[in-house]
Amino acid sequence: MNKHDSRIPPAKGKLGILLPGMGAVSSTFIAGVELVKKGLGKPIGSLTQLQTIRLGKRYENRSPLIKDFVPLASLNQLVFGGWDFYTDDMFVAATKAGVLDAAQLAPVKKELEAIKPMSPVYDPAYIKNIKAVNPKKGKSKWDLAQQVIADIENFKKKNGCDRVVMLWCGSTEILPEQTAVHEDIEAFEQGLKDSAPEIPPSMIYAYAAIKSGVAYGNGAPNLSCDCPALVELSEMTNTPVMGKDFKTGQTLMKTTLAPMFKARMLALTGWYSTNILGNRDGEVLDDPGSFKTKEKSKMSVLDTILEPERYPDLYKGFHHKVRIDYYPPRGDAKEGWDNIDIRGWMDMPMQIKVNFLCRDSILAAPIVLDLVLFLDLAKRAGLKGIQEWLSFYFKSPQCREDLKPEHDIFIQHLKLKNTLRILMGEEVLDHSGLDYYDAEKGSASSAPAPKPGPKRKALAKAR
């Protein structure tokens, strides 16, 4: 036993992975895990499986794999399930998605065929361009939520799972306006009973998971668990939550390049971005309402990183344009073009052009793997509420309502690793390096504890 072993309960038994939305991303993720388990593929892109973490001083040369440092569930412990608008099993879904080819899928056909989606919660007011084949029926949204809660419990019992996590991998919903029904859990539950139109399906799944004490993540730009009522519930039930919107293609590039511009104090005049994609996500985003939700997620990144209010000479008034076009022949092979107009010394103009020919689900699958494992870790570690340390994986990271989200991918990465160090009782690294050369001046003083977040009346009353 080492000094880390007793800090977090071990990942014993089976871990159920429940995925609302079992299309290209989910089927690619599940197929990939099954291939890795057979030694037929590599989990490239996954921090939990491949990345190391430095511990202590540089000369100590302690850099274990993350999966050997923190007590994560192993791939052999994972059991998969979920809900979808279509009734296809995961082999049929993966075949139709066409992300992995027939030769890659053949060795895991039996495992994929055994995974069939449950009937989904569906509301045509929130998803316009696709329809559910066999949606749940209920007298109210409360009734639908109880059905999802029953699905979770039945899945857990049927598969002998010790724990379950849920991660939304479904399509982008039209964004509802936040109203009184989202403000506290009492109003939200009454809204479910009244079938309030402001409660979309993703919130019903989030409510069911959090009410059941199941850690929940949101991979789309939907509000989902990002409303005061469900954050309140997550704290009441000691449940970790996080979102929103997997950071895969073009936004991954933006959160990598924009910090470089800011670090070098290079000015930005304009950033034009356009995408073409032909998968189910593209079909859904062809609806203006769903696109507006995605656009809001994509557009928020640059302002937060560049801080034009602090650097008006460099970033105030830059032009930012985002387009997404549904182009069926491209399938899951998304292509993103960026034209970036910057200025340097003496305001001289320069340009950067990026043509990123990526595969949406190939970039998303390792994110799904990392998130389900880290959410399970967070639950066992006794963490609850918003897990901002997982912002590395999201376009529009959820955070405390009185804070701005952190979009800089390098800060996000440091935040993630430092949280793992804290959980395991290791030194937090600031990478200043001064302590190696001047021990007295290089020793950082302890920072004061941050002030608590705003307390809502309903939450204070519940406690």
Buried (B, 14 or more C-beta within 10 A) or exposed (E): EEEBEEEBEEBEEBBBBBBBBBBBBBBBBBBBBBBBBEEEBEBEBBBBBBBBBBBEEEEEEBEEBBBEBBBBBEBEBBBBBBBBBBBBBBBBBBBBBBBBEEEBBEBBBEBBEEBBBBBBBBBEEBBBBBEBBBBBEBEBBBBBBBBBBEBBEEBBEEBEBEBBBBBBBBBBBBBBEBBEBBBBBEBBBEBBBEBBBBBBBBBBBBBBBBBBBBBBBBBBBBBBBBBBBBBBBBBBBEBBBBBBBBBBBBBBBBBEBBBEBBEEEBBBBBBBBBBBBBBBBBBBBBBEBBBBBBBBBBBBBBBBBBBBEEBEEBBEEBEBEBEBBBBEEBBBBBBBBBBBBBBEEEEEEEEEEBEBEBBBBBBBBBBBBBBBBBBBBBBBBEBBBBBBBBBBBBBBBBBBEEEEBBBBBEBBBBBBBBBBBEBBEBEEBEEEEEBEEEEEEEEEEEEEEEEEBEEBEBBEEBE
